[in-house]
C-alpha cells in the first residue's frame, strides 16, 4: 500500500468555554465546516461533532475496510457489513484526559461464512487496521465483537 496523506483544516474562534470551531476535510472535501465546541464535546452534541466522534468514525471505517479485505482474501467477500464504533475518553489520575477504549460491533452478512472463519477474519483485520494499532500503542483497549447475520441486514 502506498504512503497515504490526508489533511483536515480546523478554525477555532474564542476561548475554550465559549468558543467554537469548524472542521473541514481539506484533501477530499467530503465534509465542510463541521461545528465543534467544548460544550458539545462534553455535553449534549446539539448537532455538532467532536474529535472523539471523528476518531470513532475513522477507526470504524478503517476496520470495515480491513475486515472486507480479510474476508475477501479468505474467499468470502462480504455481502454487507454494519459496524458501530464507540470511543471512550475520560480523565485518568495524573494523566489528564485520555482515550481509554474503542469498541467495535460488527454485524456481518456473508453468504456461506461460518463463525470460526468470521472470528479469524476479525482477528486478522484487527491486526491489520492501522487505527487499532495506533490506539493500542497509545494504551487504549480495543475490542471487537462480531456476529453473523443469516439475512441481509
C-alpha positions in Angstrom: 0.0 0.0 0.0 1.4 3.4 -0.9 2.0 6.2 1.6 -1.3 7.9 2.4 -1.5 11.6 3.4 -4.8 13.4 4.1 -5.4 16.8 5.5 -8.1 18.4 7.7 -8.5 22.1 8.4 -9.7 23.5 11.7 -10.6 27.0 12.6 -11.3 27.9 16.3 -12.6 31.3 17.5 -12.8 32.4 21.1 -11.8 30.9 24.4 -12.3 27.3 25.4 -15.5 27.7 27.4 -17.5 29.8 24.9 -15.5 29.5 21.7 -16.3 27.2 18.8 -14.7 25.8 15.8 -15.2 24.2 12.4 -13.5 21.1 10.9 -13.2 20.5 7.2 -11.8 17.7 5.1 -9.2 19.5 3.1 -8.0 16.6 1.0 -11.3 15.3 -0.2 -13.8 18.0 0.5 -16.1 15.2 1.8 -17.3 17.4 4.7 -17.0 21.1 5.3 -17.2 23.2 8.4 -18.5 20.6 10.8 -19.1 22.6 14.0 -17.3 21.7 17.2 -17.3 23.2 20.7 -16.3 22.3 24.2 -19.9 22.4 25.3 -21.0 19.9 22.6 -17.9 17.8 23.2 -18.6 17.2 26.9 -22.4 17.6 27.0 -25.3 17.4 24.5 -23.8 17.4 21.0 -26.7 19.6 19.6 -25.8 18.7 16.1 -22.1 19.3 16.5 -19.3 16.7 16.3 -16.2 16.1 18.4 -12.7 14.7 18.0 -13.8 11.6 19.7 -16.7 11.1 17.3 -14.4 11.6 14.4 -12.0 9.1 15.8 -14.8 6.6 16.2 -15.7 7.1 12.6 -12.1 6.8 11.5 -11.5 3.6 13.5 -14.7 2.0 12.4 -14.1 2.9 8.7 -10.6 1.6 8.8 -11.7 -1.6 10.4 -14.6 -2.1 7.9 -12.1 -1.9 5.0 -9.7 -4.2 6.8 -12.4 -6.8 7.5 -13.8 -6.7 3.9 -10.2 -7.3 2.7 -9.6 -10.2 5.0 -13.0 -11.8 4.3 -12.3 -11.5 0.5 -8.9 -12.9 0.9 -10.4 -15.9 2.7 -12.7 -16.5 -0.2 -15.8 -15.0 1.5 -16.4 -11.5 0.1 -19.0 -9.8 2.3 -22.5 -9.1 1.2 -22.9 -6.4 3.8 -21.1 -5.3 7.0 -22.6 -3.0 9.5 -20.4 -1.6 12.2 -20.7 0.8 15.1 -17.7 2.1 17.0 -17.7 3.8 20.4 -14.6 5.7 21.6 -14.4 6.5 25.3 -12.3 9.3 26.7 -12.1 10.0 30.4 -9.9 11.7 33.0 -7.3 9.5 34.5 -5.3 10.1 37.6 -2.1 12.0 36.9 -2.7 11.7 33.2 -5.4 14.2 32.2 -7.9 13.2 29.7 -7.1 10.1 27.6 -8.7 7.8 25.1 -9.4 4.7 27.2 -11.1 2.5 24.7 -12.6 1.9 21.2 -15.2 -0.8 20.9 -16.4 -2.0 17.5 -19.6 -4.1 17.0 -19.9 -5.9 13.6 -23.0 -7.4 12.1 -21.9 -9.4 9.0 -24.0 -10.9 6.2 -21.6 -13.1 4.3 -23.2 -16.0 2.5 -21.6 -19.3 3.3 -19.4 -18.0 6.1 -19.1 -19.8 9.4 -18.4 -18.3 12.9 -14.9 -19.7 13.0 -13.9 -18.0 9.7 -15.5 -14.8 10.8 -13.5 -14.8 14.0 -10.3 -15.5 12.1 -11.1 -12.6 9.7 -11.9 -10.3 12.6 -8.6 -11.1 14.3 -6.6 -10.5 11.1 -8.5 -7.3 10.4 -7.7 -6.0 13.9 -4.0 -6.8 13.4 -4.0 -5.1 10.1 -6.0 -2.0 10.9 -3.6 0.9 11.5 -6.1 2.7 13.7 -6.4 -0.3 16.0 -2.6 -0.5 16.2 -2.4 3.3 16.9 -5.0 3.1 19.7 -3.4 0.0 21.3 0.1 1.7 21.2 -1.5 4.6 23.0 -2.7 2.4 25.8 -6.4 2.2 24.8 -8.3 -1.0 25.0 -9.6 -2.1 21.5 -12.4 -4.6 21.4 -14.3 -6.1 18.5 -17.5 -8.2 18.8 -18.8 -9.7 15.6 -21.9 -11.7 14.8 -23.1 -13.4 11.6 -26.4 -12.4 10.1 -28.2 -15.0 8.1 -30.2 -12.5 6.1 -29.2 -9.1 4.7 -29.3 -6.5 7.4 
